[in-house]
Amino acid sequence: MTHVQRTLVVLKPDSVGRSVIGEIISRFERAGLHIVGMKMLRPDQKFLHHHYETIGKVLSRHGQKIFDITLKMMSTGPMVALALE
């Protein structure tokens, strides 16, 4: 059985707002990576808190101020999640 490694890429709300996601995706494709899944979403605060603290430990490592700035920025608009291999 062959092991396939996948990578999660999150295009943050500022890249969506600046309309550059097509260029970013093109760069991954030119590098030989293949998109196996893609979804535009707008996660709620509960999801963001779980992602940035339970998985990323942002609050534990960087403090409340950085954590709050990160959650505020990620809540400004939709983002695009890609699974690449």
ROKE-552089 format. One record per residue (C-alpha): y, z, x; residue number from 1; residue in three letters. Coordinates in nm, 4 decimals. Layout:
# residues N
<rec v="Y" w="Z" u="X" i="NUM" aa="ALA"/>
...
***
This chain:
# residues 85
<rec v="0.0000" w="0.0000" u="0.0000" i="1" aa="MET"/>
<rec v="0.3397" w="-0.1001" u="0.1383" i="2" aa="THR"/>
<rec v="0.6215" w="0.1535" u="0.1343" i="3" aa="HIS"/>
<rec v="0.9494" w="0.0096" u="0.0031" i="4" aa="VAL"/>
<rec v="1.2678" w="0.1949" u="0.0930" i="5" aa="GLN"/>
<rec v="1.5527" w="0.1858" u="-0.1566" i="6" aa="ARG"/>
<rec v="1.9132" w="0.2829" u="-0.1041" i="7" aa="THR"/>
<rec v="2.1560" w="0.4147" u="-0.3634" i="8" aa="LEU"/>
<rec v="2.5109" w="0.2821" u="-0.3318" i="9" aa="VAL"/>
<rec v="2.7883" w="0.4140" u="-0.5551" i="10" aa="VAL"/>
<rec v="3.1021" w="0.2042" u="-0.5856" i="11" aa="LEU"/>
<rec v="3.3692" w="0.4580" u="-0.6715" i="12" aa="LYS"/>
<rec v="3.6289" w="0.4201" u="-0.9480" i="13" aa="PRO"/>
<rec v="3.9013" w="0.3000" u="-0.7097" i="14" aa="ASP"/>
<rec v="3.6891" w="0.0013" u="-0.6009" i="15" aa="SER"/>
<rec v="3.6153" w="-0.0838" u="-0.9646" i="16" aa="VAL"/>
<rec v="3.9853" w="-0.0508" u="-1.0511" i="17" aa="GLY"/>
<rec v="4.0918" w="-0.2760" u="-0.7622" i="18" aa="ARG"/>
<rec v="3.8385" w="-0.5434" u="-0.8713" i="19" aa="SER"/>
<rec v="3.6641" w="-0.5590" u="-0.5340" i="20" aa="VAL"/>
<rec v="3.3079" w="-0.4817" u="-0.6417" i="21" aa="ILE"/>
<rec v="3.2089" w="-0.8490" u="-0.6255" i="22" aa="GLY"/>
<rec v="3.3134" w="-0.8710" u="-0.2607" i="23" aa="GLU"/>
<rec v="3.1339" w="-0.5472" u="-0.1755" i="24" aa="ILE"/>
<rec v="2.8137" w="-0.6648" u="-0.3423" i="25" aa="ILE"/>
<rec v="2.8406" w="-1.0014" u="-0.1609" i="26" aa="SER"/>
<rec v="2.8520" w="-0.8193" u="0.1731" i="27" aa="ARG"/>
<rec v="2.5291" w="-0.6346" u="0.0976" i="28" aa="PHE"/>
<rec v="2.3629" w="-0.9610" u="-0.0045" i="29" aa="GLU"/>
<rec v="2.4840" w="-1.1406" u="0.3100" i="30" aa="ARG"/>
<rec v="2.3321" w="-0.8564" u="0.5121" i="31" aa="ALA"/>
<rec v="1.9946" w="-0.9391" u="0.3557" i="32" aa="GLY"/>
<rec v="1.9744" w="-0.6540" u="0.1059" i="33" aa="LEU"/>
<rec v="1.8525" w="-0.7244" u="-0.2468" i="34" aa="HIS"/>
<rec v="1.9855" w="-0.5617" u="-0.5629" i="35" aa="ILE"/>
<rec v="1.6953" w="-0.4183" u="-0.7620" i="36" aa="VAL"/>
<rec v="1.9110" w="-0.2311" u="-1.0128" i="37" aa="GLY"/>
<rec v="2.2759" w="-0.2029" u="-1.1081" i="38" aa="MET"/>
<rec v="2.4590" w="-0.0036" u="-1.3713" i="39" aa="LYS"/>
<rec v="2.8214" w="0.0669" u="-1.4581" i="40" aa="MET"/>
<rec v="2.8666" w="0.4231" u="-1.5755" i="41" aa="LEU"/>
<rec v="3.1203" w="0.6967" u="-1.6309" i="42" aa="ARG"/>
<rec v="2.9419" w="1.0241" u="-1.5588" i="43" aa="PRO"/>
<rec v="3.0579" w="1.3472" u="-1.7190" i="44" aa="ASP"/>
<rec v="3.1648" w="1.6606" u="-1.5297" i="45" aa="GLN"/>
<rec v="2.8184" w="1.8169" u="-1.5619" i="46" aa="LYS"/>
<rec v="2.6553" w="1.5166" u="-1.3909" i="47" aa="PHE"/>
<rec v="2.9199" w="1.5044" u="-1.1162" i="48" aa="LEU"/>
<rec v="2.8884" w="1.8786" u="-1.0527" i="49" aa="HIS"/>
<rec v="2.5095" w="1.8431" u="-1.0208" i="50" aa="HIS"/>
<rec v="2.5379" w="1.5429" u="-0.7885" i="51" aa="HIS"/>
<rec v="2.8046" w="1.6843" u="-0.5593" i="52" aa="TYR"/>
<rec v="2.6868" w="2.0448" u="-0.5469" i="53" aa="GLU"/>
<rec v="2.3142" w="2.0572" u="-0.6143" i="54" aa="THR"/>
<rec v="2.2406" w="1.7464" u="-0.4087" i="55" aa="ILE"/>
<rec v="2.5422" w="1.7134" u="-0.1765" i="56" aa="GLY"/>
<rec v="2.6442" w="2.0788" u="-0.1326" i="57" aa="LYS"/>
<rec v="3.0140" w="1.9783" u="-0.1276" i="58" aa="VAL"/>
<rec v="3.1343" w="2.3082" u="-0.2736" i="59" aa="LEU"/>
<rec v="2.9162" w="2.5144" u="-0.0401" i="60" aa="SER"/>
<rec v="3.0119" w="2.3180" u="0.2716" i="61" aa="ARG"/>
<rec v="3.3754" w="2.2233" u="0.2071" i="62" aa="HIS"/>
<rec v="3.5149" w="2.4712" u="-0.0452" i="63" aa="GLY"/>
<rec v="3.6597" w="2.4659" u="-0.3944" i="64" aa="GLN"/>
<rec v="3.9687" w="2.2565" u="-0.3145" i="65" aa="LYS"/>
<rec v="3.7734" w="1.9596" u="-0.1741" i="66" aa="ILE"/>
<rec v="3.5150" w="1.9924" u="-0.4518" i="67" aa="PHE"/>
<rec v="3.7873" w="1.9793" u="-0.7208" i="68" aa="ASP"/>
<rec v="3.9590" w="1.6803" u="-0.5552" i="69" aa="ILE"/>
<rec v="3.6291" w="1.4933" u="-0.5351" i="70" aa="THR"/>
<rec v="3.5388" w="1.5575" u="-0.8995" i="71" aa="LEU"/>
<rec v="3.8877" w="1.4602" u="-1.0154" i="72" aa="LYS"/>
<rec v="3.8786" w="1.1334" u="-0.8177" i="73" aa="MET"/>
<rec v="3.5293" w="1.0453" u="-0.9416" i="74" aa="MET"/>
<rec v="3.6425" w="1.1080" u="-1.3010" i="75" aa="SER"/>
<rec v="3.9315" w="0.8600" u="-1.2931" i="76" aa="THR"/>
<rec v="3.7304" w="0.5654" u="-1.4241" i="77" aa="GLY"/>
<rec v="3.3942" w="0.3923" u="-1.4314" i="78" aa="PRO"/>
<rec v="3.1795" w="0.3500" u="-1.1228" i="79" aa="MET"/>
<rec v="2.8974" w="0.1120" u="-1.0364" i="80" aa="VAL"/>
<rec v="2.5618" w="0.2370" u="-0.9062" i="81" aa="ALA"/>
<rec v="2.3391" w="-0.0052" u="-0.7142" i="82" aa="LEU"/>
<rec v="1.9808" w="0.0272" u="-0.5965" i="83" aa="ALA"/>
<rec v="1.9221" w="-0.1918" u="-0.2921" i="84" aa="LEU"/>
<rec v="1.6147" w="-0.2791" u="-0.0877" i="85" aa="GLU"/>
***
